[in-house]
Amino acid sequence: MDPRPEEAEPAREQPIGNGDTLPKLLAHAAAEWRATFDAIASPIIILDGEARVRRLNRAARDLTSLEYQEIIGRHVAEVGGGRLCDSAAELAGRAVNDRGMLSLEVVDAERRTIWDVAAHYSDGNPEAPSPQVIIVARDITRLAELQESLRRSETLAALGSLVAGVVHQVRNPLFGVSAAVDALESRFGDRPELVRYVEALRDPVRRLSRLLDGLLSYGRPASPERKRVDLSGTVAAACRSCEVLKGRHGVVLETALHEPAAVVLADRDRLLEALANVIENAIENSPRGGRVVVELATEVDGGRSWYVCRVRDEGPGFQDEDLPRLGEPFFVRRHGGTGLGLAVTRRIVDDAGGSLRFANTSGGGAEVTIRLPVSPGGALGS
């Protein structure tokens, strides 16, 4: 009888290096890769050639309201990541067509974020043979704000000298015209046929005086030394300064000052002027019987604490196409305005290290937000 052939022994996992088997090493490498991928602060999304999500890191997933497994396989525009994911879909399609790399600056108004979004096309590799598009987004909000601040500072530096010279050259002749109109009215004011001519002269004198005052305020250099200012008290004072105006327009002015001990570093008189400008603008654009709400609260953004003053009205709101230009000198829609009120406000807020933002509320009114950094050292007198 022939002897039975030896049975083959089952394959065994051979230890490698420090004793780990190949599957363990692969699992460990995969875990390290995932941890590294998720540790990257910038959102990264890997798409297939049809813009469906293959994988994404934690920063990208946090922009959506879905779990990881719910996102995989979906079209990137359907995962709910706001303007970033919508733009990723657009860029992916163009990158596949061009078979190259594209970038786009995206403004996400809802999240108040500016993204630099890049799409990298790849034909694939042995491990992933099908085409893919890698989307990488960088949050450049702070950089954009600094660039804008620098641009405004350079513009203001150039305007400062020009404004001072113009105001000096115009104010003296304007004072002479105003004095002549006063003398004319004093001597011939009882003659009805001359009254309309006096008023016709006085009205442009008033408008020019307002314009010069606005130019002086806009061109005034920032205070070299900022002091600790009671922000809550300054907001309350700005509201009181608008009592007569709100009565004239029949508007209800409400306050919700949730931070009674708020302290900022600023020029108190200039800050009062900025707050009053915003509140007056809200009152003048509100319907009779409407409400203007002034709210002061605290927010944390970018690891920093801010005092946030919001002024909301029930007027027609801002036109969407005007939002990027609000706060520019001489940009005005309201008849009779100089276009310097909000420009002065932006200058004052910038000088205090803050920011000024404009938006429309869901109810259709306007909302102006002033953000100022919380002053170190606590409340006044502490």
PALUM-436460 format. One record per residue (C-alpha): x, y, z; residue in three letters. Coordinates in steps of 0.5 Angstrom, whole numbers, plus 500, padded with zeros to 3 digits. Each point is the difference from the previous one (the first is absolute). Layout:
residues N
+-----+-----+-----+------+
:  px :  py :  pz : dopa :
+-----+-----+-----+------+
:   X :   Y :   Z :  Ala :
...
+-----+-----+-----+------+
END
This chain:
residues 382
+-----+-----+-----+------+
:  px :  py :  pz : dopa :
+-----+-----+-----+------+
: 500 : 500 : 500 :  Met :
: 503 : 507 : 498 :  Asp :
: 501 : 504 : 506 :  Pro :
: 496 : 506 : 500 :  Arg :
: 503 : 507 : 498 :  Pro :
: 501 : 505 : 505 :  Glu :
: 495 : 505 : 501 :  Glu :
: 502 : 507 : 499 :  Ala :
: 500 : 504 : 506 :  Glu :
: 496 : 507 : 501 :  Pro :
: 503 : 506 : 498 :  Ala :
: 502 : 504 : 506 :  Arg :
: 501 : 508 : 501 :  Glu :
: 508 : 501 : 500 :  Gln :
: 502 : 505 : 505 :  Pro :
: 503 : 506 : 497 :  Ile :
: 505 : 505 : 504 :  Gly :
: 498 : 500 : 507 :  Asn :
: 496 : 494 : 500 :  Gly :
: 493 : 504 : 497 :  Asp :
: 497 : 496 : 494 :  Thr :
: 499 : 503 : 493 :  Leu :
: 492 : 501 : 501 :  Pro :
: 502 : 504 : 507 :  Lys :
: 505 : 504 : 497 :  Leu :
: 495 : 502 : 494 :  Leu :
: 495 : 502 : 505 :  Ala :
: 504 : 504 : 504 :  His :
: 503 : 504 : 494 :  Ala :
: 492 : 501 : 498 :  Ala :
: 499 : 502 : 507 :  Ala :
: 506 : 505 : 500 :  Glu :
: 498 : 503 : 493 :  Trp :
: 492 : 501 : 503 :  Arg :
: 503 : 504 : 506 :  Ala :
: 505 : 504 : 496 :  Thr :
: 494 : 501 : 495 :  Phe :
: 495 : 502 : 505 :  Asp :
: 506 : 505 : 504 :  Ala :
: 500 : 504 : 494 :  Ile :
: 496 : 507 : 501 :  Ala :
: 499 : 501 : 493 :  Ser :
: 494 : 497 : 497 :  Pro :
: 502 : 494 : 495 :  Ile :
: 495 : 497 : 496 :  Ile :
: 502 : 494 : 495 :  Ile :
: 495 : 499 : 494 :  Leu :
: 499 : 495 : 494 :  Asp :
: 499 : 503 : 493 :  Gly :
: 493 : 501 : 501 :  Glu :
: 501 : 504 : 506 :  Ala :
: 498 : 495 : 505 :  Arg :
: 503 : 500 : 507 :  Val :
: 505 : 494 : 501 :  Arg :
: 503 : 503 : 506 :  Arg :
: 501 : 506 : 504 :  Leu :
: 503 : 502 : 507 :  Asn :
: 497 : 503 : 506 :  Arg :
: 501 : 507 : 499 :  Ala :
: 495 : 499 : 493 :  Ala :
: 495 : 495 : 504 :  Arg :
: 499 : 505 : 505 :  Asp :
: 498 : 505 : 495 :  Leu :
: 494 : 496 : 499 :  Thr :
: 494 : 497 : 504 :  Ser :
: 501 : 493 : 498 :  Leu :
: 504 : 494 : 502 :  Glu :
: 506 : 497 : 497 :  Tyr :
: 497 : 494 : 497 :  Gln :
: 494 : 504 : 497 :  Glu :
: 505 : 505 : 497 :  Ile :
: 504 : 495 : 496 :  Ile :
: 497 : 498 : 493 :  Gly :
: 496 : 507 : 500 :  Arg :
: 501 : 505 : 495 :  His :
: 504 : 506 : 503 :  Val :
: 494 : 505 : 499 :  Ala :
: 495 : 496 : 504 :  Glu :
: 504 : 499 : 507 :  Val :
: 498 : 507 : 502 :  Gly :
: 507 : 503 : 501 :  Gly :
: 497 : 507 : 498 :  Gly :
: 504 : 504 : 495 :  Arg :
: 506 : 496 : 500 :  Leu :
: 497 : 494 : 498 :  Cys :
: 496 : 503 : 495 :  Asp :
: 507 : 503 : 497 :  Ser :
: 503 : 494 : 501 :  Ala :
: 495 : 496 : 495 :  Ala :
: 501 : 506 : 495 :  Glu :
: 508 : 500 : 500 :  Leu :
: 500 : 492 : 500 :  Ala :
: 496 : 500 : 493 :  Gly :
: 505 : 505 : 497 :  Arg :
: 506 : 497 : 503 :  Ala :
: 498 : 493 : 497 :  Val :
: 498 : 504 : 493 :  Asn :
: 507 : 503 : 500 :  Asp :
: 504 : 495 : 503 :  Arg :
: 504 : 504 : 505 :  Gly :
: 500 : 505 : 506 :  Met :
: 495 : 505 : 501 :  Leu :
: 499 : 505 : 506 :  Ser :
: 494 : 505 : 502 :  Leu :
: 499 : 505 : 506 :  Glu :
: 493 : 498 : 503 :  Val :
: 496 : 505 : 505 :  Val :
: 495 : 496 : 504 :  Asp :
: 496 : 506 : 503 :  Ala :
: 496 : 495 : 505 :  Glu :
: 506 : 498 : 503 :  Arg :
: 504 : 506 : 499 :  Arg :
: 506 : 497 : 497 :  Thr :
: 504 : 501 : 494 :  Ile :
: 503 : 494 : 497 :  Trp :
: 506 : 499 : 495 :  Asp :
: 498 : 493 : 497 :  Val :
: 504 : 496 : 496 :  Ala :
: 499 : 494 : 495 :  Ala :
: 505 : 495 : 498 :  His :
: 498 : 495 : 495 :  Tyr :
: 504 : 493 : 499 :  Ser :
: 499 : 495 : 495 :  Asp :
: 501 : 495 : 506 :  Gly :
: 505 : 495 : 502 :  Asn :
: 501 : 492 : 501 :  Pro :
: 497 : 501 : 506 :  Glu :
: 494 : 504 : 498 :  Ala :
: 500 : 499 : 492 :  Pro :
: 494 : 505 : 499 :  Ser :
: 500 : 507 : 499 :  Pro :
: 499 : 504 : 507 :  Gln :
: 500 : 508 : 502 :  Val :
: 503 : 502 : 506 :  Ile :
: 497 : 506 : 503 :  Ile :
: 504 : 504 : 505 :  Val :
: 497 : 506 : 504 :  Ala :
: 504 : 505 : 504 :  Arg :
: 496 : 505 : 504 :  Asp :
: 503 : 507 : 498 :  Ile :
: 495 : 504 : 504 :  Thr :
: 505 : 504 : 505 :  Arg :
: 505 : 501 : 494 :  Leu :
: 494 : 503 : 496 :  Ala :
: 498 : 505 : 506 :  Glu :
: 508 : 502 : 501 :  Leu :
: 501 : 501 : 492 :  Gln :
: 493 : 504 : 500 :  Glu :
: 502 : 504 : 507 :  Ser :
: 507 : 501 : 497 :  Leu :
: 497 : 503 : 493 :  Arg :
: 495 : 505 : 504 :  Arg :
: 506 : 502 : 505 :  Ser :
: 504 : 502 : 493 :  Glu :
: 494 : 503 : 497 :  Thr :
: 499 : 504 : 507 :  Leu :
: 507 : 502 : 500 :  Ala :
: 500 : 503 : 494 :  Ala :
: 493 : 503 : 501 :  Leu :
: 502 : 503 : 507 :  Gly :
: 504 : 506 : 497 :  Ser :
: 495 : 501 : 494 :  Leu :
: 494 : 501 : 504 :  Val :
: 504 : 505 : 505 :  Ala :
: 502 : 504 : 494 :  Gly :
: 493 : 500 : 497 :  Val :
: 496 : 502 : 506 :  Val :
: 505 : 505 : 502 :  His :
: 499 : 503 : 493 :  Gln :
: 493 : 500 : 500 :  Val :
: 498 : 501 : 507 :  Arg :
: 502 : 507 : 500 :  Asn :
: 496 : 502 : 493 :  Pro :
: 494 : 496 : 503 :  Leu :
: 500 : 504 : 506 :  Phe :
: 500 : 507 : 496 :  Gly :
: 494 : 497 : 496 :  Val :
: 496 : 498 : 506 :  Ser :
: 502 : 507 : 504 :  Ala :
: 497 : 504 : 493 :  Ala :
: 494 : 496 : 500 :  Val :
: 499 : 501 : 508 :  Asp :
: 501 : 508 : 498 :  Ala :
: 495 : 499 : 494 :  Leu :
: 495 : 497 : 504 :  Glu :
: 501 : 505 : 506 :  Ser :
: 499 : 506 : 496 :  Arg :
: 495 : 498 : 494 :  Phe :
: 496 : 494 : 504 :  Gly :
: 494 : 504 : 500 :  Asp :
: 499 : 500 : 493 :  Arg :
: 496 : 494 : 498 :  Pro :
: 503 : 500 : 493 :  Glu :
: 507 : 499 : 502 :  Leu :
: 499 : 494 : 505 :  Val :
: 500 : 495 : 495 :  Arg :
: 507 : 502 : 498 :  Tyr :
: 503 : 500 : 507 :  Val :
: 497 : 493 : 501 :  Glu :
: 503 : 498 : 493 :  Ala :
: 507 : 502 : 503 :  Leu :
: 499 : 498 : 507 :  Arg :
: 499 : 492 : 498 :  Asp :
: 506 : 499 : 496 :  Pro :
: 504 : 504 : 505 :  Val :
: 497 : 495 : 505 :  Arg :
: 502 : 494 : 496 :  Arg :
: 507 : 502 : 498 :  Leu :
: 501 : 501 : 508 :  Ser :
: 498 : 493 : 501 :  Arg :
: 504 : 497 : 495 :  Leu :
: 506 : 504 : 503 :  Leu :
: 499 : 497 : 507 :  Asp :
: 499 : 493 : 497 :  Gly :
: 507 : 501 : 496 :  Leu :
: 503 : 503 : 507 :  Leu :
: 498 : 494 : 504 :  Ser :
: 502 : 495 : 494 :  Tyr :
: 507 : 503 : 499 :  Gly :
: 501 : 501 : 508 :  Arg :
: 506 : 495 : 502 :  Pro :
: 499 : 495 : 505 :  Ala :
: 502 : 501 : 507 :  Ser :
: 507 : 498 : 501 :  Pro :
: 498 : 498 : 507 :  Glu :
: 493 : 496 : 501 :  Arg :
: 497 : 500 : 507 :  Lys :
: 496 : 495 : 504 :  Arg :
: 493 : 502 : 498 :  Val :
: 493 : 497 : 503 :  Asp :
: 497 : 497 : 494 :  Leu :
: 493 : 499 : 503 :  Ser :
: 500 : 507 : 503 :  Gly :
: 502 : 503 : 493 :  Thr :
: 494 : 496 : 496 :  Val :
: 495 : 502 : 505 :  Ala :
: 503 : 508 : 499 :  Ala :
: 499 : 499 : 492 :  Ala :
: 493 : 497 : 501 :  Cys :
: 498 : 506 : 505 :  Arg :
: 503 : 505 : 494 :  Ser :
: 495 : 497 : 495 :  Cys :
: 494 : 502 : 505 :  Glu :
: 498 : 506 : 496 :  Val :
: 501 : 497 : 493 :  Leu :
: 496 : 493 : 502 :  Lys :
: 494 : 505 : 502 :  Gly :
: 500 : 504 : 494 :  Arg :
: 500 : 493 : 496 :  His :
: 495 : 497 : 505 :  Gly :
: 505 : 494 : 501 :  Val :
: 500 : 495 : 506 :  Val :
: 508 : 499 : 502 :  Leu :
: 501 : 494 : 504 :  Glu :
: 506 : 498 : 504 :  Thr :
: 503 : 493 : 502 :  Ala :
: 507 : 502 : 503 :  Leu :
: 502 : 493 : 503 :  His :
: 507 : 502 : 502 :  Glu :
: 499 : 505 : 505 :  Pro :
: 508 : 500 : 502 :  Ala :
: 502 : 500 : 492 :  Ala :
: 507 : 504 : 500 :  Val :
: 504 : 501 : 493 :  Val :
: 506 : 504 : 498 :  Leu :
: 498 : 506 : 496 :  Ala :
: 499 : 508 : 500 :  Asp :
: 493 : 501 : 503 :  Arg :
: 497 : 506 : 497 :  Asp :
: 502 : 497 : 493 :  Arg :
: 497 : 493 : 502 :  Leu :
: 494 : 504 : 502 :  Leu :
: 499 : 503 : 493 :  Glu :
: 501 : 493 : 497 :  Ala :
: 494 : 497 : 504 :  Leu :
: 496 : 506 : 499 :  Ala :
: 501 : 500 : 492 :  Asn :
: 498 : 493 : 500 :  Val :
: 493 : 501 : 504 :  Ile :
: 498 : 506 : 497 :  Glu :
: 501 : 497 : 493 :  Asn :
: 495 : 494 : 503 :  Ala :
: 495 : 505 : 502 :  Ile :
: 500 : 504 : 494 :  Glu :
: 499 : 494 : 496 :  Asn :
: 494 : 497 : 504 :  Ser :
: 493 : 501 : 499 :  Pro :
: 496 : 504 : 505 :  Arg :
: 498 : 495 : 505 :  Gly :
: 506 : 496 : 499 :  Gly :
: 505 : 497 : 505 :  Arg :
: 507 : 501 : 500 :  Val :
: 504 : 495 : 505 :  Val :
: 507 : 501 : 502 :  Val :
: 503 : 494 : 504 :  Glu :
: 507 : 499 : 503 :  Leu :
: 503 : 493 : 501 :  Ala :
: 506 : 496 : 500 :  Thr :
: 502 : 495 : 495 :  Glu :
: 507 : 496 : 499 :  Val :
: 502 : 499 : 493 :  Asp :
: 507 : 498 : 498 :  Gly :
: 502 : 499 : 507 :  Gly :
: 499 : 507 : 502 :  Arg :
: 494 : 503 : 504 :  Ser :
: 497 : 506 : 497 :  Trp :
: 494 : 505 : 502 :  Tyr :
: 495 : 500 : 495 :  Val :
: 495 : 506 : 499 :  Cys :
: 494 : 498 : 495 :  Arg :
: 496 : 506 : 498 :  Val :
: 493 : 497 : 496 :  Arg :
: 495 : 504 : 497 :  Asp :
: 493 : 498 : 496 :  Glu :
: 501 : 504 : 494 :  Gly :
: 501 : 498 : 493 :  Pro :
: 507 : 497 : 501 :  Gly :
: 507 : 501 : 496 :  Phe :
: 500 : 498 : 493 :  Gln :
: 504 : 494 : 499 :  Asp :
: 504 : 503 : 494 :  Glu :
: 502 : 506 : 505 :  Asp :
: 502 : 496 : 506 :  Leu :
: 508 : 499 : 497 :  Pro :
: 500 : 508 : 500 :  Arg :
: 497 : 502 : 506 :  Leu :
: 505 : 504 : 504 :  Gly :
: 503 : 503 : 494 :  Glu :
: 501 : 507 : 500 :  Pro :
: 495 : 504 : 496 :  Phe :
: 496 : 494 : 499 :  Phe :
: 493 : 502 : 501 :  Val :
: 493 : 498 : 498 :  Arg :
: 496 : 504 : 505 :  Arg :
: 498 : 507 : 497 :  His :
: 503 : 506 : 504 :  Gly :
: 506 : 495 : 503 :  Gly :
: 507 : 501 : 499 :  Thr :
: 502 : 493 : 500 :  Gly :
: 505 : 501 : 505 :  Leu :
: 496 : 498 : 507 :  Gly :
: 501 : 493 : 499 :  Leu :
: 507 : 501 : 497 :  Ala :
: 502 : 504 : 506 :  Val :
: 497 : 494 : 505 :  Thr :
: 505 : 495 : 496 :  Arg :
: 506 : 505 : 501 :  Arg :
: 498 : 500 : 508 :  Ile :
: 499 : 493 : 501 :  Val :
: 506 : 498 : 496 :  Asp :
: 504 : 505 : 504 :  Asp :
: 498 : 496 : 506 :  Ala :
: 502 : 493 : 497 :  Gly :
: 493 : 498 : 499 :  Gly :
: 496 : 498 : 494 :  Ser :
: 493 : 503 : 496 :  Leu :
: 495 : 495 : 497 :  Arg :
: 494 : 502 : 496 :  Phe :
: 494 : 495 : 499 :  Ala :
: 493 : 499 : 499 :  Asn :
: 496 : 496 : 505 :  Thr :
: 495 : 495 : 498 :  Ser :
: 494 : 504 : 501 :  Gly :
: 503 : 505 : 495 :  Gly :
: 503 : 506 : 504 :  Gly :
: 507 : 502 : 501 :  Ala :
: 505 : 497 : 505 :  Glu :
: 507 : 504 : 501 :  Val :
: 505 : 496 : 505 :  Thr :
: 506 : 504 : 503 :  Ile :
: 505 : 495 : 503 :  Arg :
: 505 : 502 : 505 :  Leu :
: 505 : 496 : 504 :  Pro :
: 499 : 499 : 507 :  Val :
: 505 : 504 : 504 :  Ser :
: 505 : 497 : 505 :  Pro :
: 499 : 501 : 507 :  Gly :
: 493 : 500 : 501 :  Gly :
: 495 : 505 : 502 :  Ala :
: 502 : 507 : 502 :  Leu :
: 502 : 501 : 506 :  Gly :
: 502 : 493 : 501 :  Ser :
+-----+-----+-----+------+
END
